[in-house]
Amino acid sequence: MTANTLLNNALKMLGYSDSDGNTELTARLRNCATVTVNLVYSDLWHICNDGEFVPIKSLFDEIKLPGKATDEAFVYGLAMHIARSENDGDQQQMFAMLYNSKRAGLTKYEKVKNAVPRGGDL
């Protein structure tokens, strides 16, 4: 999925579209759109991958994350950052909560360590 598709989905979720669902970036949003996408992309990249993060250079670049990360978490993170930049506090708060809960669901553990303390461990 391209960054532009994810960005348009986030703008529609925020209600920043016309009655036909068409989104148009304001000049201010257009100037920081790639940076905003890279903020979320970097955050999710380090949760889902071990390799080095390579930021996108264009909104038409592909986002290389597992489907669960792009389908469930990415748009909420974008919506959160866009709402913050638009001083839309209520939406920012709601999407921050959704993003953090979806992000937490992406964390994977290979092995769970027994962390119950024993009598001598105290």
N, C-alpha and C positions, 0 to 999 in steps of 0.2 A: 504494500500500500504506500502511496506517495505521501509526503508531508503535506502537500496541498489538499489532498482528500481529507486527511485527518484534521487539518486546520478548518476546512469548510464544515466538517461535521461538528466540531467544537463550537463554531460560530452559530450554527443552527440550534444546538442545544442551549446556548445562551439566549437565543431569541434575537440575535443580531443579524436578522435577514429580513427581506421584504415579504410581502404576503404570498409570493410564489415560492418562497424558500431559497431565493437567490441571495448569495452572500457577496458583499463587496468590502474589501479591506479599506479602511481609512488610510490616509497617507502615513499617519503615525504608526498604525498597526502593521502596515506593509513594510515599513523600515525596520521594525524589530521582529517580524514574523519568523525569520530564520533563526534568530537568537533564541526566541521563545521555544521554538520546536526543539532546538538543540539542548535547552535546559532540561526538558522532559525526557528527551531521547537519551541523554547522558545518564540521568538518574535511573531510568529503566534498564539501560544497557548494563550497568554495573550490577544490577540485581540478577539479570538473566544470563550474562556472559562473563567469562574470565579474561578475554582478550582486551586489547587496547581499543578505546573508543575513538572512532573517526567521525567527526561531525559532518552534517550535510552542508553543502555549499549552495544548494538551490532548493526551493520548495517542491521541485519536481523530481528530486532524488527519492529513491526508495528507502523506507525505514526497515532496517533489517533486524527485526525482533520477532520472537515467537508470536503466534496468532493471539494467544491469550493476553499478552502485553499490549498489543496494538488494538485489539477489539474491546478490551475491558478497561484498561487503565489509561492509555495514552491520551484519549480525547478528554478525559476528566482533568488530567494534568494541564493540558492546553487551555481548557475552559477556565481553570483556576487562575492561571497566569494572565490570561486575557482579561478576565473580570477584574483582577487586581490592577492591571494597567488602565482600565476604564473607570477606576474608583467605584466599582459596583460591589460594595462590601458584602451584601447579603448573598449574592451569587458566588462570590469568591469563597465565602465561608462554607457554603453548601458543597461546592465542587472540591474544596480542599479536603473535606471530610470523606467524600466519595473516593477521591484519588488516593488518599492515604489508606483507606480500607482495601481498595483494589490492589494497591501496591504491596500491601502486607500479604495479600493472597498469592503473590508471585514468588515470595521467598521460599526456597526449597532447602530442605535439610537432608543430607545423605544418611546421617545416623544420629539418633537422639541419645545423648549421654544420660545415664542414670544420675540424677542430681539430687536425689533424696539424701539428706544428711544422716549419717549414722551416729551413734552415741559418742564415739571417740573423735568425731570430726569437729565438734564444737569447740 
